[in-house]
């Protein structure tokens, strides 16, 4: 049963993203490079936010639960800010790379549009963040133990898988909207994209 839960939740979490990668990304080497570089940018943002949170925890009172809870909330907010800052840095890097591709191309046109770059970079952010958010849950699903035996929800793994799938797709959408807002200098849309991950649900 644990293997079935593991593979089922893995396919739910990463099935749509895998289909997008196979159909739209892996056939083009340039898109694969953008995908890998985008994943690296997200990892660096995670590293910096984790480092900042770790330092804050070490300097704080570890016995005070309210302080630790506040630091956790602050860390989540700062993590989103770092993530979006690196998304913007990646946008600037891709714009410079696009100018270089135009300069060396024979027909004077870029082999990839900014919209395609936005889609692939958003998918990169989504896949790597989804992997980090659900990997511990998936490892626990292999057992030993039974979910819900101590009163927890028996749908924990399933809910986590669907949440991860939604997170991957949202990152893809956020990437496209973010790049488009940067291109059109629509700062209101840009602010909405940056604040959306930290806004509480209705």
Backbone as a printed PyTorch tensor [residue, N CA C, xyz], in Angstrom:
tensor([[[  0.8240,  -1.2030,   0.0000],
         [  0.0000,   0.0000,   0.0000],
         [  0.8600,   1.2560,   0.0000]],

        [[  1.9860,   1.2350,   0.7380],
         [  2.8230,   2.4260,   0.8180],
         [  3.4250,   2.7640,  -0.5430]],

        [[  3.8140,   1.7610,  -1.3170],
         [  4.3610,   2.0070,  -2.6570],
         [  3.2970,   2.6070,  -3.5690]],

        [[  2.0660,   2.1290,  -3.4410],
         [  0.9750,   2.6680,  -4.2630],
         [  0.7230,   4.1300,  -3.9220]],

        [[  0.7510,   4.4520,  -2.6220],
         [  0.5620,   5.8440,  -2.2070],
         [  1.7040,   6.7090,  -2.7230]],

        [[  2.9240,   6.2030,  -2.6150],
         [  4.0900,   6.9610,  -3.0650],
         [  4.0020,   7.2840,  -4.5530]],

        [[  3.7910,   6.2700,  -5.3760],
         [  3.7600,   6.4880,  -6.8200],
         [  2.5250,   7.2810,  -7.2420]],

        [[  1.3850,   7.0030,  -6.5820],
         [  0.1740,   7.7540,  -6.9060],
         [  0.3270,   9.2380,  -6.6180]],

        [[  0.8480,   9.5640,  -5.4410],
         [  1.0340,  10.9660,  -5.0760],
         [  2.1100,  11.6400,  -5.9280]],

        [[  3.1470,  10.8750,  -6.2830],
         [  4.1900,  11.4310,  -7.1540],
         [  3.6290,  11.7830,  -8.5170]],

        [[  2.8010,  10.8930,  -9.0730],
         [  2.2170,  11.1490, -10.3900],
         [  1.2120,  12.2960, -10.3360]],

        [[  0.4860,  12.4140,  -9.2240],
         [ -0.4360,  13.5440,  -9.0800],
         [  0.3390,  14.8500,  -8.9990]],

        [[  1.3850,  14.8660,  -8.1700],
         [  2.1340,  16.0990,  -7.9400],
         [  2.8790,  16.5690,  -9.1820]],

        [[  3.4890,  15.6170,  -9.9020],
         [  4.3700,  16.0070, -11.0060],
         [  3.9050,  15.5080, -12.3720]],

        [[  2.7190,  14.9150, -12.4480],
         [  2.2100,  14.4400, -13.7300],
         [  2.0330,  15.5550, -14.7510]],

        [[  1.2620,  16.6170, -14.4300],
         [  1.1030,  17.7090, -15.3990],
         [  2.4290,  18.3820, -15.7610]],

        [[  3.2950,  18.5940, -14.7660],
         [  4.5890,  19.2160, -15.0450],
         [  5.4440,  18.3270, -15.9360]],

        [[  5.4140,  17.0070, -15.6990],
         [  6.1820,  16.0830, -16.5350],
         [  5.6880,  16.1070, -17.9770]],

        [[  4.3730,  16.1710, -18.1480],
         [  3.8180,  16.2500, -19.5030],
         [  4.2660,  17.5340, -20.1950]],

        [[  4.2300,  18.6540, -19.4690],
         [  4.6830,  19.9230, -20.0450],
         [  6.1620,  19.8680, -20.4140]],

        [[  6.9610,  19.2650, -19.5410],
         [  8.3970,  19.1620, -19.8200],
         [  8.6600,  18.3010, -21.0480]],

        [[  7.9950,  17.1530, -21.1350],
         [  8.2290,  16.2400, -22.2530],
         [  7.7590,  16.8290, -23.5790]],

        [[  6.6200,  17.5020, -23.5540],
         [  6.0310,  17.9860, -24.8030],
         [  6.6460,  19.3070, -25.2600]],

        [[  6.9350,  20.2020, -24.3180],
         [  7.2960,  21.5680, -24.7060],
         [  8.7350,  21.9710, -24.4090]],

        [[  9.4620,  21.2170, -23.5800],
         [ 10.7960,  21.6760, -23.1610],
         [ 11.9100,  20.7650, -23.6520]],

        [[ 11.8140,  19.4790, -23.3960],
         [ 12.9380,  18.5720, -23.6190],
         [ 13.3420,  18.4250, -25.0890]],

        [[ 12.4960,  18.8270, -26.0130],
         [ 12.8440,  18.7320, -27.4250],
         [ 13.7450,  19.8480, -27.9180]],

        [[ 13.9600,  20.8800, -27.0970],
         [ 14.7520,  22.0440, -27.4950],
         [ 15.8930,  22.2410, -26.5060]],

        [[ 17.1540,  22.1230, -26.9490],
         [ 18.2840,  22.2760, -26.0140],
         [ 18.3290,  23.6380, -25.3260]],

        [[ 17.9270,  24.6860, -26.0340],
         [ 17.9450,  26.0180, -25.4450],
         [ 16.9520,  26.1210, -24.2880]],

        [[ 15.7950,  25.5090, -24.4380],
         [ 14.8050,  25.5210, -23.3600],
         [ 15.2830,  24.6960, -22.1730]],

        [[ 15.9840,  23.6110, -22.4360],
         [ 16.5290,  22.8000, -21.3410],
         [ 17.5450,  23.6190, -20.5360]],

        [[ 18.3820,  24.3900, -21.2320],
         [ 19.3640,  25.2380, -20.5430],
         [ 18.6540,  26.2790, -19.6790]],

        [[ 17.6080,  26.8940, -20.2280],
         [ 16.8430,  27.8870, -19.4600],
         [ 16.1820,  27.2280, -18.2550]],

        [[ 15.6990,  25.9950, -18.4230],
         [ 15.0720,  25.2620, -17.3220],
         [ 16.0680,  24.9960, -16.1950]],

        [[ 17.2440,  24.5180, -16.5400],
         [ 18.2630,  24.1980, -15.5340],
         [ 18.7390,  25.4680, -14.8320]],

        [[ 18.9620,  26.5270, -15.6080],
         [ 19.4110,  27.7840, -15.0090],
         [ 18.3360,  28.3780, -14.0960]],

        [[ 17.0710,  28.2710, -14.4950],
         [ 15.9870,  28.7660, -13.6440],
         [ 15.9060,  28.0030, -12.3340]],

        [[ 16.0910,  26.6910, -12.3910],
         [ 16.1090,  25.8860, -11.1680],
         [ 17.2550,  26.3070, -10.2590]],

        [[ 18.4040,  26.6060, -10.8620],
         [ 19.5540,  27.0570, -10.0730],
         [ 19.2550,  28.3820,  -9.3760]],

        [[ 18.6200,  29.3170, -10.0720],
         [ 18.2810,  30.6070,  -9.4680],
         [ 17.3430,  30.4100,  -8.2830]],

        [[ 16.3560,  29.5180,  -8.4220],
         [ 15.4400,  29.2760,  -7.2990],
         [ 16.1870,  28.6630,  -6.1210]],

        [[ 17.1130,  27.7510,  -6.3990],
         [ 17.8880,  27.1230,  -5.3290],
         [ 18.7470,  28.1460,  -4.5830]],

        [[ 19.3250,  29.0940,  -5.3030],
         [ 20.1250,  30.1280,  -4.6480],
         [ 19.2480,  30.9990,  -3.7570]],

        [[ 18.0400,  31.3230,  -4.2280],
         [ 17.1270,  32.1150,  -3.3960],
         [ 16.7440,  31.3470,  -2.1290]],

        [[ 16.5330,  30.0280,  -2.2530],
         [ 16.2280,  29.2030,  -1.0840],
         [ 17.4130,  29.1600,  -0.1230]],

        [[ 18.6060,  29.0430,  -0.6680],
         [ 19.8100,  28.9990,   0.1630],
         [ 19.9650,  30.2830,   0.9740]],

        [[ 19.7850,  31.4260,   0.3320],
         [ 19.9560,  32.7060,   1.0300],
         [ 18.8830,  32.9150,   2.0950]],

        [[ 17.6370,  32.5850,   1.7700],
         [ 16.5670,  32.7520,   2.7580],
         [ 16.7370,  31.7830,   3.9220]],

        [[ 17.1940,  30.5590,   3.6460],
         [ 17.4430,  29.5880,   4.7150],
         [ 18.5830,  30.0360,   5.6090]],

        [[ 19.6160,  30.5990,   4.9940],
         [ 20.7550,  31.0850,   5.7630],
         [ 20.3470,  32.2310,   6.6780]],

        [[ 19.5470,  33.1410,   6.1520],
         [ 19.0790,  34.2660,   6.9610],
         [ 18.2080,  33.7870,   8.1160]],

        [[ 17.3070,  32.8330,   7.8430],
         [ 16.4460,  32.2980,   8.9020],
         [ 17.2750,  31.5660,   9.9520]],

        [[ 18.2670,  30.7950,   9.5390],
         [ 19.1120,  30.0630,  10.4680],
         [ 19.8640,  31.0160,  11.3960]],

        [[ 20.3990,  32.0900,  10.8450],
         [ 21.1160,  33.0670,  11.6640],
         [ 20.1670,  33.7260,  12.6580]],

        [[ 18.9530,  34.0670,  12.1920],
         [ 17.9700,  34.7030,  13.0770],
         [ 17.5780,  33.7780,  14.2210]],

        [[ 17.4170,  32.4950,  13.9350],
         [ 17.0630,  31.5250,  14.9830],
         [ 18.1950,  31.3820,  15.9840]],

        [[ 19.4300,  31.3450,  15.5260],
         [ 20.5680,  31.1820,  16.4260],
         [ 20.7420,  32.3880,  17.3420]],

        [[ 20.3790,  33.5640,  16.8530],
         [ 20.5380,  34.7870,  17.6500],
         [ 19.3370,  35.0630,  18.5450]],

        [[ 18.2500,  34.3110,  18.3750],
         [ 17.0300,  34.5600,  19.1470],
         [ 16.9600,  33.6300,  20.3480]],

        [[ 15.9030,  33.8450,  21.1440],
         [ 15.6260,  32.9980,  22.3000],
         [ 14.9190,  31.7240,  21.8220]],

        [[ 15.6030,  30.5980,  21.8300],
         [ 15.0530,  29.3520,  21.2980],
         [ 13.9730,  28.7520,  22.1880]],

        [[ 13.8910,  29.2140,  23.4410],
         [ 12.8900,  28.6650,  24.3630],
         [ 11.5370,  29.3530,  24.2070]],

        [[ 11.5210,  30.5260,  23.5990],
         [ 10.2850,  31.2870,  23.4410],
         [  9.5760,  30.8380,  22.1600]],

        [[  8.4480,  30.1590,  22.3230],
         [  7.7460,  29.6160,  21.1570],
         [  7.1350,  30.7140,  20.3020]],

        [[  6.6880,  31.8030,  20.9240],
         [  6.1170,  32.9030,  20.1510],
         [  7.1610,  33.5540,  19.2570]],

        [[  8.3720,  33.6970,  19.7890],
         [  9.4610,  34.2750,  18.9940],
         [  9.8050,  33.3600,  17.8350]],

        [[  9.8740,  32.0610,  18.0990],
         [ 10.2120,  31.1060,  17.0390],
         [  9.1200,  31.0560,  15.9650]],

        [[  7.8700,  31.1620,  16.4080],
         [  6.7690,  31.1850,  15.4330],
         [  6.8380,  32.4470,  14.5800]],

        [[  7.1410,  33.5780,  15.2290],
         [  7.2910,  34.8280,  14.4780],
         [  8.4410,  34.7680,  13.4880]],

        [[  9.5240,  34.1360,  13.8940],
         [ 10.6640,  33.9940,  12.9880],
         [ 10.3240,  33.0970,  11.8020]],

        [[  9.5170,  32.0800,  12.0520],
         [  9.1130,  31.1860,  10.9650],
         [  8.2450,  31.9290,   9.9510]],

        [[  7.3130,  32.7360,  10.4470],
         [  6.4610,  33.5300,   9.5580],
         [  7.3080,  34.5410,   8.7920]],

        [[  8.2140,  35.2060,   9.5090],
         [  9.1040,  36.1680,   8.8610],
         [  9.9660,  35.4800,   7.8090]],

        [[ 10.4580,  34.2880,   8.1290],
         [ 11.2800,  33.5460,   7.1830],
         [ 10.5260,  33.1860,   5.9120]],

        [[  9.2450,  32.8220,   6.0580],
         [  8.4360,  32.4980,   4.8830],
         [  8.2480,  33.7220,   3.9970]],

        [[  7.9710,  34.8690,   4.6290],
         [  7.8030,  36.1030,   3.8610],
         [  9.0780,  36.5130,   3.1510]],

        [[ 10.1920,  36.4280,   3.8590],
         [ 11.4780,  36.7930,   3.2560],
         [ 11.8430,  35.8210,   2.1440]],

        [[ 11.4910,  34.5600,   2.3210],
         [ 11.7590,  33.5670,   1.2840],
         [ 11.0380,  33.9230,  -0.0120]],

        [[  9.7910,  34.3670,   0.0920],
         [  9.0450,  34.7780,  -1.0990],
         [  9.6900,  35.9960,  -1.7470]],

        [[ 10.1250,  36.9620,  -0.9290],
         [ 10.7720,  38.1550,  -1.4730],
         [ 12.0800,  37.7990,  -2.1920]],

        [[ 12.8720,  36.9280,  -1.5910],
         [ 14.0980,  36.4710,  -2.2420],
         [ 13.7770,  35.7620,  -3.5610]],

        [[ 12.7530,  34.9290,  -3.5220],
         [ 12.3680,  34.1650,  -4.7030],
         [ 11.9860,  35.0910,  -5.8510]],

        [[ 11.1780,  36.1080,  -5.5450],
         [ 10.7500,  37.0300,  -6.5920],
         [ 11.8900,  37.9420,  -7.0380]],

        [[ 12.7920,  38.2860,  -6.1330],
         [ 13.9670,  39.0630,  -6.5210],
         [ 14.8320,  38.2740,  -7.4960]],

        [[ 14.9780,  36.9860,  -7.2390],
         [ 15.7640,  36.1570,  -8.1540],
         [ 15.0170,  35.8880,  -9.4500]],

        [[ 13.6980,  35.9030,  -9.4090],
         [ 12.9380,  35.7870, -10.6590],
         [ 13.2030,  37.0130, -11.5310]],

        [[ 13.2460,  38.1920, -10.8930],
         [ 13.5370,  39.4140, -11.6370],
         [ 14.9700,  39.4000, -12.1620]],

        [[ 15.9100,  38.9460, -11.3360],
         [ 17.3040,  38.8510, -11.7820],
         [ 17.4250,  37.8910, -12.9600]],

        [[ 16.6680,  36.8090, -12.9180],
         [ 16.7060,  35.8500, -14.0210],
         [ 16.1030,  36.4500, -15.2910]],

        [[ 15.0610,  37.2540, -15.1180],
         [ 14.4770,  37.9540, -16.2650],
         [ 15.5110,  38.8640, -16.9170]],

        [[ 16.2450,  39.6270, -16.1100],
         [ 17.2640,  40.5280, -16.6510],
         [ 18.3690,  39.7360, -17.3610]],

        [[ 18.7500,  38.6200, -16.7730],
         [ 19.7810,  37.7810, -17.3890],
         [ 19.3080,  37.2270, -18.7350]],

        [[ 18.0590,  36.7680, -18.7910],
         [ 17.5310,  36.2280, -20.0420],
         [ 17.3920,  37.3130, -21.1050]],

        [[ 17.0730,  38.5310, -20.7030],
         [ 17.0010,  39.6320, -21.6610],
         [ 18.3660,  39.8890, -22.2850]],

        [[ 19.4050,  39.8700, -21.4570],
         [ 20.7650,  40.0610, -21.9910],
         [ 21.1610,  38.8940, -22.8960]],

        [[ 20.8120,  37.6920, -22.4710],
         [ 21.1180,  36.5230, -23.2990],
         [ 20.3750,  36.5870, -24.6250]],

        [[ 19.1390,  37.0790, -24.5960],
         [ 18.3460,  37.1970, -25.8210],
         [ 19.0040,  38.1800, -26.7880]],

        [[ 19.5320,  39.2680, -26.2770],
         [ 20.2330,  40.2280, -27.1320],
         [ 21.4630,  39.5840, -27.7710]],

        [[ 22.1640,  38.7510, -27.0080],
         [ 23.3150,  38.0480, -27.5600],
         [ 22.9190,  37.0550, -28.6380]],

        [[ 21.7970,  36.3560, -28.4200],
         [ 21.3240,  35.4010, -29.4250],
         [ 20.9300,  36.1050, -30.7140]],

        [[ 20.3190,  37.2800, -30.5820],
         [ 19.9570,  38.0550, -31.7800],
         [ 21.2070,  38.4890, -32.5320]],

        [[ 22.2400,  38.8880, -31.7840],
         [ 23.4730,  39.3820, -32.4110],
         [ 24.1960,  38.2980, -33.2070]],

        [[ 24.1270,  37.0490, -32.7420],
         [ 24.8750,  35.9880, -33.4270],
         [ 24.0280,  35.1930, -34.4080]],

        [[ 22.7230,  35.4580, -34.4440],
         [ 21.8660,  34.7160, -35.3660],
         [ 22.0370,  35.2310, -36.7850]],

        [[ 21.8280,  34.3640, -37.7480],
         [ 22.0240,  34.7290, -39.1500],
         [ 20.9420,  35.6610, -39.6700]],

        [[ 19.7060,  35.4720, -39.1850],
         [ 18.6050,  36.2910, -39.6870],
         [ 18.2900,  37.4800, -38.7880]],

        [[ 19.0720,  37.6540, -37.7220],
         [ 18.8500,  38.7940, -36.8330],
         [ 17.6710,  38.6390, -35.9080]],

        [[ 17.1660,  37.4140, -35.7410],
         [ 16.0300,  37.1580, -34.8620],
         [ 16.4160,  36.1300, -33.8060]],

        [[ 15.8240,  36.2860, -32.6390],
         [ 16.1130,  35.3600, -31.5480],
         [ 15.4340,  34.0140, -31.8090]],

        [[ 16.1070,  32.9040, -31.5070],
         [ 15.4840,  31.5870, -31.7170],
         [ 14.4010,  31.2600, -30.6930]],

        [[ 14.2640,  32.0870, -29.6640],
         [ 13.2470,  31.8510, -28.6350],
         [ 12.6590,  33.1840, -28.2030]],

        [[ 11.3530,  33.2240, -28.0440],
         [ 10.6910,  34.4710, -27.6690],
         [ 10.7440,  34.6810, -26.1640]],

        [[ 10.4830,  35.9080, -25.7330],
         [ 10.4910,  36.2040, -24.3000],
         [  9.3420,  35.4870, -23.5960]],

        [[  8.2460,  35.2640, -24.3210],
         [  7.1330,  34.5070, -23.7480],
         [  7.5000,  33.0590, -23.4690]],

        [[  8.2440,  32.4590, -24.3890],
         [  8.6980,  31.0880, -24.1790],
         [  9.7010,  31.0190, -23.0310]],

        [[ 10.5790,  32.0160, -22.9550],
         [ 11.5110,  32.0770, -21.8250],
         [ 10.7540,  32.1850, -20.5070]],

        [[  9.7160,  33.0130, -20.4850],
         [  8.9210,  33.1870, -19.2660],
         [  8.2630,  31.8830, -18.8500]],

        [[  7.7080,  31.1770, -19.8310],
         [  7.0430,  29.9040, -19.5480],
         [  8.0200,  28.8760, -18.9880]],

        [[  9.1780,  28.7310, -19.6290],
         [ 10.1450,  27.7230, -19.1990],
         [ 10.7350,  28.0810, -17.8400]],

        [[ 11.0410,  29.3640, -17.6190],
         [ 11.6050,  29.7550, -16.3210],
         [ 10.5810,  29.5940, -15.2040]],

        [[  9.3110,  29.9160, -15.4790],
         [  8.2700,  29.6930, -14.4800],
         [  8.0920,  28.2260, -14.1570]],

        [[  8.1670,  27.3890, -15.1960],
         [  8.0700,  25.9450, -14.9840],
         [  9.2660,  25.4330, -14.1810]],

        [[ 10.4440,  26.0110, -14.4360],
         [ 11.6370,  25.6200, -13.6710],
         [ 11.4700,  25.9490, -12.1980]],

        [[ 11.0120,  27.1740, -11.9110],
         [ 10.7720,  27.5610, -10.5230],
         [  9.7440,  26.6380,  -9.8780]],

        [[  8.6990,  26.2940, -10.6410],
         [  7.6410,  25.4640, -10.0930],
         [  8.0810,  24.0430,  -9.7950]],

        [[  8.7980,  23.4380, -10.7360],
         [  9.2130,  22.0410, -10.5540],
         [ 10.1710,  21.9060,  -9.3800]],

        [[ 11.1490,  22.7950,  -9.2850],
         [ 12.1410,  22.6590,  -8.2140],
         [ 11.5260,  23.0050,  -6.8550]],

        [[ 10.6370,  24.0040,  -6.8160],
         [  9.9900,  24.3190,  -5.5320],
         [  9.0210,  23.2190,  -5.1270]],

        [[  8.3310,  22.6300,  -6.1070],
         [  7.4430,  21.5120,  -5.8100],
         [  8.2000,  20.3040,  -5.2920]],

        [[  9.3650,  20.0420,  -5.8940],
         [ 10.1770,  18.9170,  -5.4400],
         [ 10.6140,  19.1090,  -3.9940]],

        [[ 11.0360,  20.3230,  -3.6540],
         [ 11.4820,  20.5770,  -2.2900],
         [ 10.3280,  20.5700,  -1.2930]],

        [[  9.1430,  20.9470,  -1.7320],
         [  8.0210,  21.0080,  -0.7960],
         [  7.4160,  19.6420,  -0.4970]],

        [[  7.5510,  18.6940,  -1.4250],
         [  6.8380,  17.4200,  -1.2410],
         [  7.7670,  16.2320,  -1.0410]],

        [[  9.0700,  16.4090,  -1.1820],
         [  9.9780,  15.2610,  -1.1320],
         [  9.9460,  14.5570,   0.2270]],

        [[  9.8650,  15.3260,   1.3160],
         [  9.8010,  14.7170,   2.6490],
         [  8.4810,  13.9730,   2.8580]],

        [[  7.4080,  14.5440,   2.3230],
         [  6.1060,  13.8850,   2.4430],
         [  6.1100,  12.5600,   1.6840]],

        [[  6.6780,  12.5710,   0.4870],
         [  6.7240,  11.3430,  -0.3070],
         [  7.5950,  10.2800,   0.3490]],

        [[  8.7000,  10.6930,   0.9570],
         [  9.5530,   9.7150,   1.6310],
         [  8.8370,   9.0960,   2.8290]],

        [[  8.0240,   9.8860,   3.5280],
         [  7.2500,   9.3460,   4.6480],
         [  6.1490,   8.4040,   4.1830]],

        [[  5.6670,   8.6080,   2.9650],
         [  4.5800,   7.7530,   2.4790],
         [  5.0310,   6.3160,   2.2370]],

        [[  6.3270,   6.0970,   2.1540],
         [  6.8370,   4.7360,   1.9640],
         [  6.7850,   3.9030,   3.2380]],

        [[  6.4420,   4.5590,   4.3420],
         [  6.2950,   3.8270,   5.5970],
         [  7.5520,   3.8910,   6.4310]],

        [[  7.5620,   3.2450,   7.5840],
         [  6.4460,   2.4860,   8.1660],
         [  5.4040,   3.4180,   8.8100]],

        [[  4.2330,   2.9070,   9.0270],
         [  3.1960,   3.6810,   9.6900],
         [  1.9610,   3.8160,   8.8200]],

        [[  0.8810,   4.2510,   9.4240],
         [ -0.3830,   4.4430,   8.7440],
         [ -0.8540,   5.8660,   9.0090]],

        [[ -1.1950,   6.5880,   7.9630],
         [ -1.6600,   7.9660,   8.1120],
         [ -3.0190,   7.9720,   8.7850]],

        [[ -3.1770,   8.8410,   9.7740],
         [ -4.4550,   9.0050,  10.4500],
         [ -4.6400,   8.1180,  11.6550]],

        [[ -3.6380,   7.2980,  11.9850],
         [ -3.8190,   6.3640,  13.1010],
         [ -3.9070,   7.0900,  14.4430]],

        [[ -3.2950,   8.2840,  14.5280],
         [ -3.3610,   9.0750,  15.7550],
         [ -4.3020,  10.2740,  15.6140]],

        [[ -5.2770,  10.1640,  14.7410],
         [ -6.2730,  11.2160,  14.5990],
         [ -6.0130,  12.1800,  13.4640]],

        [[ -4.9060,  12.0230,  12.7480],
         [ -4.6190,  12.8890,  11.6060],
         [ -5.4920,  12.5330,  10.4180]],

        [[ -5.4970,  13.4170,   9.4340],
         [ -6.3230,  13.1850,   8.2570],
         [ -5.7450,  12.0580,   7.4060]],

        [[ -6.5720,  11.1140,   6.9690],
         [ -6.0800,  10.0450,   6.0860],
         [ -5.7890,  10.5540,   4.6730]],

        [[ -6.1830,  11.7990,   4.4040],
         [ -5.9680,  12.3800,   3.0790],
         [ -4.7460,  13.2900,   3.0410]],

        [[ -3.8740,  13.1720,   4.0240],
         [ -2.7160,  14.0610,   4.1100],
         [ -1.8270,  13.9710,   2.8670]],

        [[ -1.4610,  12.7650,   2.4600],
         [ -0.5800,  12.5900,   1.3040],
         [ -1.2470,  13.0550,   0.0170]],

        [[ -2.5150,  12.7240,  -0.1270],
         [ -3.2530,  13.1160,  -1.3220],
         [ -3.3740,  14.6410,  -1.4140]],

        [[ -3.6920,  15.2700,  -0.2700],
         [ -3.8030,  16.7340,  -0.2480],
         [ -2.4710,  17.3930,  -0.5560]],

        [[ -1.3990,  16.8590,  -0.0040],
         [ -0.0670,  17.4030,  -0.2700],
         [  0.2910,  17.2880,  -1.7440]],

        [[ -0.0830,  16.1780,  -2.3620],
         [  0.2140,  15.9770,  -3.7820],
         [ -0.5310,  16.9870,  -4.6490]],

        [[ -1.8200,  17.1920,  -4.3690],
         [ -2.5940,  18.1610,  -5.1510],
         [ -2.0990,  19.5910,  -4.9030]],

        [[ -1.7160,  19.8750,  -3.6670],
         [ -1.1790,  21.1970,  -3.3510],
         [  0.1220,  21.4450,  -4.1230]],

        [[  0.9710,  20.4350,  -4.1940],
         [  2.2310,  20.5670,  -4.9370],
         [  1.9670,  20.7600,  -6.4210]],

        [[  1.0200,  20.0230,  -6.9750],
         [  0.6710,  20.1820,  -8.3830],
         [  0.2020,  21.6070,  -8.6590]],

        [[ -0.6470,  22.1400,  -7.7610],
         [ -1.1280,  23.5080,  -7.9210],
         [  0.0140,  24.5100,  -7.8080]],

        [[  0.9420,  24.2620,  -6.8900],
         [  2.0880,  25.1600,  -6.7050],
         [  2.9600,  25.2040,  -7.9570]],

        [[  3.2080,  24.0500,  -8.5640],
         [  4.0220,  24.0070,  -9.7860],
         [  3.3490,  24.7980, -10.9010]],

        [[  2.0480,  24.5960, -11.0840],
         [  1.3370,  25.3110, -12.1380],
         [  1.2410,  26.8030, -11.8470]],

        [[  1.0610,  27.1600, -10.5790],
         [  1.0100,  28.5840, -10.2160],
         [  2.3340,  29.2740, -10.5020]],

        [[  3.4400,  28.6190, -10.1910],
         [  4.7450,  29.2000, -10.4960],
         [  4.8980,  29.4240, -11.9980]],

        [[  4.3920,  28.4910, -12.7890],
         [  4.4530,  28.6500, -14.2420],
         [  3.6570,  29.8810, -14.6710]],

        [[  2.4410,  30.0280, -14.1310],
         [  1.6220,  31.1940, -14.4590],
         [  2.2750,  32.4780, -13.9610]],

        [[  2.7830,  32.4440, -12.7300],
         [  3.4320,  33.6320, -12.1770],
         [  4.6240,  34.0500, -13.0240]],

        [[  5.3910,  33.0840, -13.5260],
         [  6.5370,  33.4010, -14.3720],
         [  6.1190,  34.1200, -15.6390]],

        [[  5.0630,  33.6260, -16.2910],
         [  4.5860,  34.2440, -17.5260],
         [  4.0720,  35.6550, -17.2560]],

        [[  3.2460,  35.8160, -16.2240],
         [  2.6920,  37.1310, -15.8990],
         [  3.7960,  38.0990, -15.4700]],

        [[  4.7640,  37.5960, -14.6990],
         [  5.8660,  38.4230, -14.2070],
         [  6.6950,  38.9600, -15.3690]],

        [[  7.0890,  38.0850, -16.2930],
         [  7.9060,  38.5280, -17.4240],
         [  7.1320,  39.5000, -18.3050]],

        [[  5.8490,  39.2220, -18.5210],
         [  5.0250,  40.1140, -19.3340],
         [  4.8920,  41.4840, -18.6840]],

        [[  4.7270,  41.5070, -17.3570],
         [  4.6370,  42.7860, -16.6440],
         [  5.9520,  43.5540, -16.7340]],

        [[  7.0730,  42.8490, -16.6630],
         [  8.3750,  43.5110, -16.8070],
         [  8.5570,  44.0640, -18.2100]],

        [[  8.1160,  43.3140, -19.2100],
         [  8.2430,  43.7710, -20.5900],
         [  7.4050,  45.0270, -20.8310]],

        [[  6.1900,  45.0500, -20.2930],
         [  5.2790,  46.1790, -20.5120],
         [  5.4090,  47.2550, -19.4420]],

        [[  6.3150,  47.0180, -18.4870],
         [  6.5080,  47.9370, -17.3600],
         [  5.1920,  48.2210, -16.6280]],

        [[  4.4250,  47.1720, -16.4420],
         [  3.1610,  47.2570, -15.7150],
         [  3.4460,  46.9120, -14.2560]],

        [[  3.7580,  47.9370, -13.4680],
         [  4.2410,  47.7060, -12.1020],
         [  3.1350,  47.2140, -11.1770]],

        [[  1.8790,  47.5510, -11.4840],
         [  0.7710,  47.0730, -10.6450],
         [  0.6460,  45.5580, -10.7340]],

        [[  0.6840,  45.0220, -11.9530],
         [  0.6240,  43.5720, -12.1390],
         [  1.8370,  42.9100, -11.5080]],

        [[  2.9950,  43.5520, -11.6390],
         [  4.2180,  43.0160, -11.0490],
         [  4.0940,  42.9180,  -9.5340]],

        [[  3.5060,  43.9360,  -8.9160],
         [  3.3280,  43.9280,  -7.4580],
         [  2.3540,  42.8330,  -7.0380]],

        [[  1.3120,  42.6060,  -7.8310],
         [  0.3370,  41.5580,  -7.5120],
         [  1.0020,  40.1880,  -7.5600]],

        [[  1.8490,  39.9710,  -8.5770],
         [  2.5520,  38.6910,  -8.6850],
         [  3.4770,  38.4910,  -7.4960]],

        [[  4.1480,  39.5490,  -7.0760],
         [  5.0790,  39.4130,  -5.9540],
         [  4.3500,  39.1740,  -4.6390]],

        [[  3.1770,  39.7860,  -4.4660],
         [  2.4720,  39.6560,  -3.1880],
         [  1.5770,  38.4310,  -3.1260]],

        [[  1.1950,  37.8540,  -4.2690],
         [  0.2490,  36.7450,  -4.2750],
         [  0.6760,  35.5600,  -3.4340]],

        [[  1.9620,  35.1230,  -3.4670],
         [  2.3280,  33.9450,  -2.6610],
         [  2.2220,  34.1570,  -1.1550]],

        [[  2.2270,  35.4280,  -0.6920],
         [  2.1650,  35.6560,   0.7550],
         [  0.8060,  36.1300,   1.2320]],

        [[ -0.1420,  36.3540,   0.3050],
         [ -1.4790,  36.7790,   0.7110],
         [ -2.2290,  35.6010,   1.3170]],

        [[ -2.9760,  35.8240,   2.4090],
         [ -3.7320,  34.7190,   3.0090],
         [ -4.9030,  34.3300,   2.1220]],

        [[ -5.2970,  33.0590,   2.1260],
         [ -6.4500,  32.6430,   1.3230],
         [ -7.7330,  33.2260,   1.8800]],

        [[ -8.7390,  33.3440,   1.0100],
         [-10.0470,  33.8850,   1.4510],
         [-10.7510,  32.9120,   2.3910]]])
